Amino acid sequence: MNHLKTFILLAALTALFMGVGYMIGGATGMLIALVVAGGLNLFSYWNADRIVLKMYRAQPVDEQHPNAVVRAYVADVAQMARNAGLPRPVIAIIPNDQPNAFATGRNPANAAVCATTGLLDMLTRDEIRGVMAHELAHVRNRDTLTMTVTATVAGAIAALANFAMFFGGGDDRERPGGVVGTLALMILAPMAAGLVQMAISRSREYEADRVGADIAGDPHALAAALQKIDASARRIVNPTAERNPASGQLFIINPLAGRGADNLFSTHPATGNRVKALMEMGTKIGRAPRRAAFADAAPGTATTSVPVTPAGRSGPWG
């Protein structure tokens, strides 16, 4: 159903794009706007992983990391990727106190998954597994490709609206709506495109929750993690996300600490709705909530602080 919803929303974006082109009436301008928007988004698509990883100062880690929590995190992600039939992604940590995580990359062969140090500090091992399984689900579902397509079409719509502002003459009696129609087009078309884009993002989050719970084998662990992350994200500021709000849709929980139920302006579903769906899923498969300790760590290591790299250093692993 979520795949069908995504397809319908993509079709709606395409129809909106064609409708804007018709309203402007300029086939040449529509083509130029599409080429420019497509070129910008194509560049972002091929370089998205490097851009985002650098933006958040993500630091690749492996099984040789000195911290037991990080070693377990790496081992679990690698094991779940194998079980899901995925190539091993780049596994990284982000020096940020806000508990959160995201995946990036244009396809499974060029993917990276990242967890913040705040997330590794706060959650138990099974909860971390649930979160990272969600991110691997985004990789397996090729959600980055889906969001690239939506960004391309939405960007083209915005470009066409700007084209209408500069070249939409009010004396053109053939243009539907005249000046009023052009002004409405400039304001409403990009807004409508953004709303559809947000709806697609929310749809993909629900699907990643479902697939991720299946990969980890524990819907309740992901549900518990979402509740903890959501509560902390409301109190802990993510400065990088605040400076780059467009990247917010990458994270498992909105890093901008948005509130409220699912609404037109939310890039993420309401956490309560996601938790409810996961709890129902867990009940159906007969799973009960569990808490697992880190196998290779001494008692209490699960909450041992993960070292954050000070500015100007290469990282605790070298």
C-alpha positions as CSV (number, residue, x, y, z in Angstrom):
1,M,0.0,0.0,0.0
2,N,2.8,2.4,0.8
3,H,4.5,1.7,-2.5
4,L,1.2,2.4,-4.3
5,K,0.8,5.6,-2.3
6,T,4.3,6.7,-3.3
7,F,3.5,6.0,-6.9
8,I,0.3,8.0,-6.8
9,L,2.0,10.9,-5.1
10,L,4.8,10.8,-7.7
11,A,2.1,10.8,-10.4
12,A,0.5,13.8,-8.7
13,L,3.8,15.7,-8.8
14,T,4.2,14.9,-12.5
15,A,0.7,16.0,-13.2
16,L,1.3,19.2,-11.3
17,F,4.4,19.8,-13.2
18,M,2.6,19.4,-16.5
19,G,-0.2,21.6,-15.3
20,V,2.2,24.4,-14.4
21,G,3.7,24.2,-17.9
22,Y,0.3,24.4,-19.4
23,M,-0.6,27.5,-17.2
24,I,2.5,29.3,-18.3
25,G,2.0,28.2,-21.9
26,G,5.7,28.3,-22.7
27,A,7.0,24.9,-23.8
28,T,10.6,26.3,-24.2
29,G,10.6,27.8,-20.7
30,M,9.2,24.5,-19.3
31,L,12.1,22.6,-20.9
32,I,14.8,25.0,-19.7
33,A,13.4,24.8,-16.1
34,L,13.3,21.0,-16.3
35,V,16.9,20.8,-17.5
36,V,18.3,23.2,-14.9
37,A,16.4,21.5,-12.0
38,G,17.3,18.1,-13.3
39,G,21.0,19.0,-13.6
40,L,21.1,20.3,-10.0
41,N,19.4,17.3,-8.6
42,L,21.5,14.9,-10.7
43,F,24.6,16.4,-9.2
44,S,23.1,16.1,-5.7
45,Y,22.1,12.5,-6.4
46,W,25.6,11.4,-7.5
47,N,27.3,13.3,-4.6
48,A,24.6,13.1,-1.9
49,D,26.4,10.7,0.4
50,R,29.7,12.7,0.4
51,I,27.9,16.0,0.8
52,V,25.7,14.9,3.8
53,L,28.5,12.9,5.5
54,K,30.8,15.9,5.3
55,M,28.1,18.3,6.5
56,Y,27.5,16.2,9.6
57,R,31.2,15.4,10.2
58,A,30.4,11.7,10.0
59,Q,33.4,9.5,11.0
60,P,33.6,6.0,9.5
61,V,34.1,3.2,12.1
62,D,34.9,-0.5,12.0
63,E,35.3,-3.5,14.3
64,Q,38.6,-2.2,15.6
65,H,37.2,0.8,17.3
66,P,38.3,1.1,21.0
67,N,34.8,1.6,22.3
68,A,32.8,-1.6,22.9
69,V,29.5,0.1,22.1
70,V,30.8,1.2,18.7
71,R,32.2,-2.3,18.0
72,A,28.8,-3.9,18.7
73,Y,27.1,-1.2,16.6
74,V,29.4,-2.0,13.6
75,A,29.0,-5.7,14.0
76,D,25.2,-5.5,14.2
77,V,24.9,-3.3,11.2
78,A,27.2,-5.6,9.1
79,Q,25.3,-8.7,10.2
80,M,21.9,-7.2,9.5
81,A,23.0,-6.0,6.1
82,R,24.2,-9.5,5.2
83,N,20.9,-11.0,6.4
84,A,19.0,-8.5,4.3
85,G,21.0,-9.4,1.2
86,L,22.7,-5.9,1.1
87,P,26.3,-5.0,0.4
88,R,28.0,-3.7,3.6
89,P,27.4,0.0,3.8
90,V,29.8,2.6,5.1
91,I,29.1,2.6,8.9
92,A,29.7,5.9,10.6
93,I,29.1,7.9,13.8
94,I,28.3,11.6,14.0
95,P,29.6,13.6,17.0
96,N,26.2,15.0,18.1
97,D,24.4,14.8,21.4
98,Q,21.0,14.5,19.8
99,P,20.1,10.8,19.5
100,N,19.3,10.2,15.8
101,A,20.3,8.3,12.7
102,F,20.1,8.4,8.9
103,A,21.0,6.6,5.7
104,T,22.3,8.1,2.5
105,G,23.7,7.1,-0.9
106,R,22.3,6.7,-4.4
107,N,21.9,2.9,-4.2
108,P,22.7,-0.1,-2.0
109,A,26.2,-0.4,-3.4
110,N,27.0,3.2,-2.5
111,A,25.2,3.5,0.8
112,A,26.2,4.9,4.2
113,V,24.4,4.5,7.6
114,C,25.1,6.9,10.4
115,A,24.2,7.0,14.1
116,T,24.9,10.0,16.4
117,T,27.0,9.5,19.5
118,G,23.9,10.6,21.4
119,L,22.0,7.7,20.1
120,L,24.7,5.2,21.0
121,D,24.9,6.7,24.5
122,M,21.2,6.5,25.1
123,L,19.8,3.3,23.6
124,T,20.3,-0.4,24.5
125,R,21.8,-2.7,22.0
126,D,18.5,-4.1,20.7
127,E,17.1,-0.6,20.3
128,I,20.2,0.5,18.3
129,R,19.7,-2.6,16.1
130,G,16.1,-1.6,15.5
131,V,17.1,1.9,14.5
132,M,19.8,0.8,12.2
133,A,17.6,-1.8,10.7
134,H,15.2,1.0,9.8
135,E,18.0,2.8,8.0
136,L,19.0,-0.4,6.2
137,A,15.4,-0.6,5.1
138,H,15.7,2.8,3.5
139,V,18.7,1.5,1.6
140,R,17.0,-1.7,0.5
141,N,13.8,0.2,-0.5
142,R,16.0,2.7,-2.5
143,D,14.3,5.6,-0.8
144,T,17.1,7.9,-1.7
145,L,16.3,7.3,-5.3
146,T,12.6,8.0,-4.7
147,M,13.3,11.2,-2.9
148,T,15.7,12.3,-5.6
149,V,13.0,11.9,-8.2
150,T,10.5,13.9,-6.1
151,A,13.2,16.6,-5.4
152,T,13.8,16.9,-9.2
153,V,10.2,17.3,-10.1
154,A,9.5,19.7,-7.2
155,G,12.5,21.7,-8.1
156,A,11.4,22.0,-11.7
157,I,8.0,23.2,-10.5
158,A,9.6,25.9,-8.4
159,A,11.8,26.9,-11.3
160,L,8.7,27.1,-13.6
161,A,7.0,29.3,-11.0
162,N,10.0,31.7,-11.0
163,F,9.9,31.6,-14.8
164,A,6.3,32.7,-14.6
165,M,7.2,35.6,-12.3
166,F,9.8,37.0,-14.8
167,F,8.2,36.2,-18.1
168,G,4.5,35.9,-17.3
169,G,3.0,39.0,-19.0
170,G,-0.3,40.3,-17.8
171,D,-1.3,41.4,-21.3
172,D,-1.3,37.8,-22.6
173,R,-5.1,37.2,-22.8
174,E,-4.4,33.6,-23.8
175,R,-2.9,32.7,-20.5
176,P,-5.5,31.3,-18.1
177,G,-6.1,33.6,-15.1
178,G,-3.9,36.5,-16.4
179,V,-1.9,38.3,-13.7
180,V,-4.0,36.8,-10.9
181,G,-3.4,33.4,-12.2
182,T,0.3,34.0,-12.6
183,L,0.6,35.2,-9.0
184,A,-1.4,32.3,-7.7
185,L,0.9,30.0,-9.7
186,M,4.0,31.5,-8.2
187,I,2.8,31.0,-4.7
188,L,0.7,27.8,-4.8
189,A,2.6,25.6,-7.2
190,P,5.8,25.3,-5.2
191,M,3.8,24.9,-2.0
192,A,1.7,22.1,-3.5
193,A,4.9,20.4,-4.7
194,G,6.5,20.7,-1.3
195,L,3.4,19.2,0.4
196,V,3.4,16.2,-2.0
197,Q,7.2,15.8,-1.3
198,M,6.6,15.7,2.4
199,A,3.7,13.2,2.0
200,I,6.1,10.9,0.1
201,S,8.7,11.2,2.9
202,R,6.2,10.3,5.5
203,S,5.0,7.3,3.5
204,R,8.6,6.0,3.1
205,E,9.1,6.3,6.9
206,Y,6.2,4.0,7.7
207,E,7.5,1.5,5.1
208,A,11.0,1.7,6.5
209,D,9.6,1.0,10.0
210,R,7.8,-2.1,8.8
211,V,10.8,-3.5,6.8
212,G,13.3,-2.5,9.5
213,A,11.3,-4.3,12.2
214,D,11.4,-7.3,10.0
215,I,15.2,-7.1,9.4
216,A,15.9,-6.7,13.1
217,G,13.2,-9.2,14.1
218,D,12.0,-7.0,16.9
219,P,9.3,-4.3,16.2
220,H,9.1,-3.5,20.0
221,A,12.7,-2.5,20.1
222,L,12.3,0.0,17.3
223,A,9.1,1.3,18.9
224,A,10.9,1.8,22.2
225,A,13.8,3.5,20.4
226,L,11.5,5.9,18.6
227,Q,9.9,7.0,21.8
228,K,13.3,7.7,23.5
229,I,14.7,9.5,20.4
230,D,11.6,11.6,20.0
231,A,11.6,12.7,23.6
232,S,15.2,13.7,23.5
233,A,15.1,15.4,20.1
234,R,12.6,17.9,21.6
235,R,15.2,18.9,24.2
236,I,18.6,18.6,22.5
237,V,19.3,20.9,19.6
238,N,21.1,19.6,16.4
239,P,22.9,22.7,15.2
240,T,23.8,21.3,11.8
241,A,20.3,20.3,11.1
242,E,19.1,23.7,12.2
243,R,21.4,25.3,9.7
244,N,20.4,22.8,6.9
245,P,16.7,22.1,7.5
246,A,16.3,20.4,4.1
247,S,18.4,17.5,5.4
248,G,15.9,16.9,8.2
249,Q,13.9,14.4,6.2
250,L,16.9,12.0,6.2
251,F,16.7,11.3,9.9
252,I,14.7,8.6,11.6
253,I,13.1,11.4,13.8
254,N,12.8,15.0,12.8
255,P,16.0,16.7,14.1
256,L,14.2,20.0,14.1
257,A,12.0,18.8,17.0
258,G,8.7,19.2,15.2
259,R,5.6,18.6,17.2
260,G,2.1,17.4,16.6
261,A,0.3,14.7,14.6
262,D,0.7,13.9,11.0
263,N,0.0,17.1,9.1
264,L,0.6,18.7,5.8
265,F,3.8,20.4,6.9
266,S,5.5,17.4,8.6
267,T,8.3,15.5,6.9
268,H,7.9,12.6,9.5
269,P,4.9,10.7,10.7
270,A,3.8,11.4,14.3
271,T,5.9,9.2,16.5
272,G,2.9,7.9,18.4
273,N,1.4,6.6,15.1
274,R,4.6,4.9,14.2
275,V,4.9,3.3,17.7
276,K,1.3,2.0,17.5
277,A,1.9,0.4,14.1
278,L,5.1,-1.3,15.4
279,M,3.4,-2.5,18.6
280,E,0.6,-4.0,16.5
281,M,3.2,-5.7,14.3
282,G,5.0,-7.1,17.3
283,T,1.8,-8.5,18.7
284,K,0.9,-10.2,15.4
285,I,4.3,-12.1,15.3
286,G,4.2,-12.9,19.0
287,R,7.2,-10.8,20.0
288,A,7.5,-9.3,23.5
289,P,9.7,-6.3,24.4
290,R,13.2,-7.3,25.3
291,R,16.5,-5.7,26.4
292,A,19.8,-7.1,25.3
293,A,23.2,-6.3,26.8
294,F,26.3,-5.7,24.8
295,A,27.9,-9.1,24.4
296,D,31.5,-7.9,24.4
297,A,31.2,-5.3,27.0
298,A,31.4,-5.2,30.8
299,P,28.2,-4.5,32.8
300,G,27.0,-0.9,32.2
301,T,29.0,-0.5,28.9
302,A,25.8,0.0,27.0
303,T,25.5,3.4,28.4
304,T,29.2,4.2,28.3
305,S,29.8,7.5,26.5
306,V,31.0,7.2,23.0
307,P,34.0,9.4,22.4
308,V,33.3,12.5,20.4
309,T,36.1,13.8,18.2
310,P,37.4,17.2,19.3
311,A,37.7,19.8,16.6
312,G,40.9,19.4,14.6
313,R,41.5,15.7,15.3
314,S,41.0,12.8,13.0
315,G,38.9,10.6,15.3
316,P,39.4,8.2,18.2
317,W,40.2,5.3,15.7
318,G,43.1,7.2,14.1
